[in-house]
Amino acid sequence: MRFGLLGPPVLFHDAREGGRDDARESGQDDARVVASPKSRVLLAALLLDAGRVVSVESLKDALWGGAPPVSAQASLHNHITRLRRMLDDPGRLRTVPSGYVLRIDEGELDVHVFDAHVAEARAAHTGRDWRRVVRECAGALALWRGAPLAGLPPEVGGYAFAQRLREARLLLLEWRYDAELALGGPRLHELVPELAALTVEYPLREVYHRQLMLALHRTGHQAEALAVHRELRTRLVGRLGIEPGPGVREAHVEVLRGAAGERAAEGSGDAEGSGDAKGSRSTKGSGEPGRPEPSPAQLPPPPTHFIGRATVRDALHRALTAPDPYPTAVISGMAGVGKSALALHVAHQLAERFPDGQLHLDLHGATPGMTPLTPAQALTTLLRDLGTEPCRIPERPEAAAALLRSLLAPSRTLLVLDDAASAAQVRPLLPGGAGCGVIVTSRSPLTALDGAARFPLAPLSDEESAELLRRASGRDGLDGTDAARHLVELTGRLPLALRVVAARLAARRALTPDALAGQLTAADVRLHHLEYDDLSVRRSLAVAHDALAASEREADRDAARTLVRIGALDLPTYGAPLLARLAGTSEHRTEAALDRLLDVALLEETTYGRYAPHDLVRDFARERAGEQDTATTADTALHWYAAVAERVLAAIVEPGSDRDDRRRPTPSQPGGHAAHVDTVAPFAGAEEAFAWGDGELENVVALAARYADDPSGQRAGLVSTLARLIFPYAHRRGRVAEMEVLGQAGLRVARRLGDAAAEAYALVDLAGLHFLTGRQNDALALNDRALAIWRRLDHASWIRRCLNNRGLLLDGLGRHTEAGEALERSLEYARRLDDPYGEAVTHSHLGNLVEHTDPRAAIERHRRSLALGDEIGAVIVRHSAHCNIGYAHLRLGQPAAALPHFEESLRILGGHGDWHGESQTRLGLVRALRLLGRDGRAARECAELLRRADARADHYTGGLARHQHGLLLRERGHIGEAREEWSLALAALDGTDEQAVVTELRELLACPV
């Protein structure tokens, strides 16, 4: 079966097996007209995006415009069913979650066959293979049944698609007549009426007039040929104020030579415009005196609404107005970011600096439906534009490039090379002269282009986006509204998307910005609403992806598949190790794929080794990822993250029961986890493990939140395992917001799956979060619930930990007697279990308890803890002991004795990561320095503590630090600033159990200024 869009939509049934090639030429055998208007619309809409998902909303718009009936869903289903009956295989038209996909194999859509003929004809025309030109043009034109999409309502869209095909048909006719004129023969007589009809239909298209002049001349009708020239020149000068171009002038010279020779033979007088017998290029057929040809001025009109870009625009100006030679300026960025608009804006501003002309060439590097120009095609176009006779253009690209450089060398000409595909496409087009300027736009930064000045473009700012939206839509009331801000956010501040939104608002005055924002909110149909007329975000992105997918290079195909996996997983950022695991390939091969995605601007490198797509690229990638891809990819990612999380745990938690217990599986942990861990290399040390967590925690949290409520028991079990193994990292780093998500996700999964041990882990972890944020009563309640579960499970080491935590929390709440009882029982468990680490930690907490009444005895307790820590090599124990000794000295009023212990505590901790311990130590350090009168260093240390707390969204620690900062400011006499800090501190500590500091803050604020 074949499909036709070159005319009204039709279906073709091949008359015989293997008849596809024949059908390419005959095109119309066994055509089945689609009688139903709605079915024709439906078929056209699906064929316009053949092989891609067409959303239900898009099909409804095509069938019913902006007002689908209540029964639209059912009617659409019926139309789909009827269309499937017409197909040779109903399976061609598949239903997918967001819409429908029509499968079209190679050579089955007449447009694809037509485009293939066009490409072959173009190449043959460039190579002057005239017989092949005739053959390929005839093959393409035989497929033409009429105007593409004829008879369909405008809601179907495809205006740019149809316009491109109509223009391609006109080019085919031009190329065929060029070939037939070159070949000569009896067919020349038949060309005259055909070309005469075309000149009537296209009165300003110079090529057909040139060809008609030559056909008339070569069939002995010189007078009629000269008349065609007179009429064309009169029309062009009268309507457009321009003279005929080089091609028409060359044809005129040929006709004049023939006419002059004929008259001389007959002994007649002067021929019309006899002029120079050699046909000088300055001679005009009208008999006017010769004058130089005008300089090329090919720049398209500047963008109507050009907003922002002041910094990069000024940099471009400086680069192109500096002393000669000018560099090649490469403007790069993702699809729709405004590269061409900036290039034209700057080119028009600089045009007067290049008096010998401005050349503009679209290289079609990423134009939907167009094949990129080859260097040879681009050279031919530029040389013709500079007035070179076609017969004098060298066939070899190297020679053509040399001729171009020779022509441009003495001139001051500006070249705008738009939409370049690669450095190899651009390099032969660059002038050698110092006085020429070149602006290249490309999705790639073209880093292989030596000596270029590069100007990467990012999306607009919020303010610039809102201004573009207001100007382009004509909706002045948009200024500063929530709807405008929402639209800016939903378009990702991408100029192309903003122009689509503005066009829709301008076209439909009844469409409110709020309603349009509501349509764009649903990510699965957002790209559908970002299409209008010939503007389409989806098509612009698809060009790059589809070119990669169809490439012969392995890295390109890998890149296309990688983008689909990115859409399937949909995480905040990505690294090569994860994507390599998803692909089942090496990291080296994955990095090559990522490089290609960067090169075509489908990804951005946010920091070294971390990649993220623009929001609209993310939507596009999600569209390309099927439901099955999403499920498989999620399973692979969860297994990998859980495996690496265990390696992180092993690297950051010191050997002992704490680490062993965490690694012990709970009942909900899926089988095979250990095998996955074996595939992941251990970390070289804690620093490397912490660095991995810093890069990946955002992704871990996103996966845990997304799949905690997944109906798949295996996937939920992986979330539980992941949360249990990664939580110690998050706790050590003090990532309080992420701890909340992980702890709640782990708790929900454990309860749903009936996994008591996993529930106890989640309760303990959430208790640790509340402790970090100063909510000790809440922490105590959660810890006691966990303790009850561990007692029921008879898990002695966890009973010890929970008793230890209980004592610590009760001490903080001022319930000292109960705290002592819990800590003594914890100490008994530690000795019974022969757990020196647990014993050292409990001694430390007992020391804190004793400090309230006897700080010197507390110091002795802490020294016992320090000795145990030294004996077993426990970094956290040693660092905590020094910190606690420092606080005991502060209680004794000995800041000078406290200071070295705080400094030693930070030195021991190094890169091992323990935010709670580090923050308490830094807080003590600030207090000691302030009491010693070393205000300068105290202020610097306090600022560093605040910076680290704010980076973790740790408002509790931030509040404690602001309290100290206020005291420092007061001592310097800055009372107003001190009160501001205390007010902020009080707000941060509101709702916590830090009553002593809260009371002091209220007293400080109550004092008169």
Secondary structure, 3 states (H helix, E strand, C coil): CEEECCCCCEEECCCCCCCHHHHHHHCCCCEEECCCHHHHHHHHHHHHCCCCCEEHHHHHHHHHCCCCCCCHHHHHHHHHHHHHHHCCCHHHEEEECCEEEECCCCCCEHHHHHHHHHHHHHHHHHCCCHHHHHHHHHHHHCCCCCCCCCCCCHHHCCHHHHHHHHHHHHHHHHHHHHHHHHHCCCHHHHHHHHHHHHHHHCCCCHHHHHHHHHHHHHCCCHHHHHHHHHHHHHHHHHHHCCCCCHHHHHHHHHHHHHHHHHHHHHCCCCCCCCCCCCCCCCCCCCCCCCCCCCCCECCCCCCCCCCCCHHHHHHHHHHHHCCCCCCEEEEECCCCCCHHHHHHHHHHHHHHHCCCCEEEEECCCCCCCCCCCCHHHHHHHHHHHCCCCHHHCCCCHHHHHHHHHHHHCCCCCEEEEEEECCHHHHHHHCCCCCCCEEEEEECCCCCCCCCCEEEECCCCCHHHHHHHHHHHHCCHHHCCCHHHHHHHHHCCCCHHHHHHHHHHHHHCCCCCHHHHHHHHHCHHHHHHHCEECCEEHHHHHHHHHHHHHHCCCHHHHHHHHHHHHHHHHCCCCECHHHHHHHHCCCHHHHHHHHHHHHHCCCCEEEECCEEECCHHHHHHHHHHCCHHHHHHHHHHHHHHHHHHHHHHHHHHCCCCHHHHHHHCCCCCCCCCHHHHHHCCCCCCCHHHHHHHHHHHHHHHHHHHHHHCCCCCHHHHHHHHHHHHHHHHHHHHHCCHHHHHHHHHHHHHHHHHHCCHHHHHHHHHHHHHHHHHCCCHHHHHHHHHHHHHHHHHHCCHHHHHHHHHHHHHHHHHCCCHHHHHHHHHHHHHHHHHCCCHHHHHHHHHHHHHHHHCCCHHHHHHHHHHHHHHHHHHCCHHHHHHHHHHHHHHHHHCCCHHHHHHHHHHHHHHHCCCCCHHHHHHHHHHHHHHHHHCCCHHHHHHHHHHHHHHHHHCCCHHHHHHHHHHHHHHHHHCCCHHHHHHHHHHHHHHHCCCCCHHHHHHHHHHHHCCC
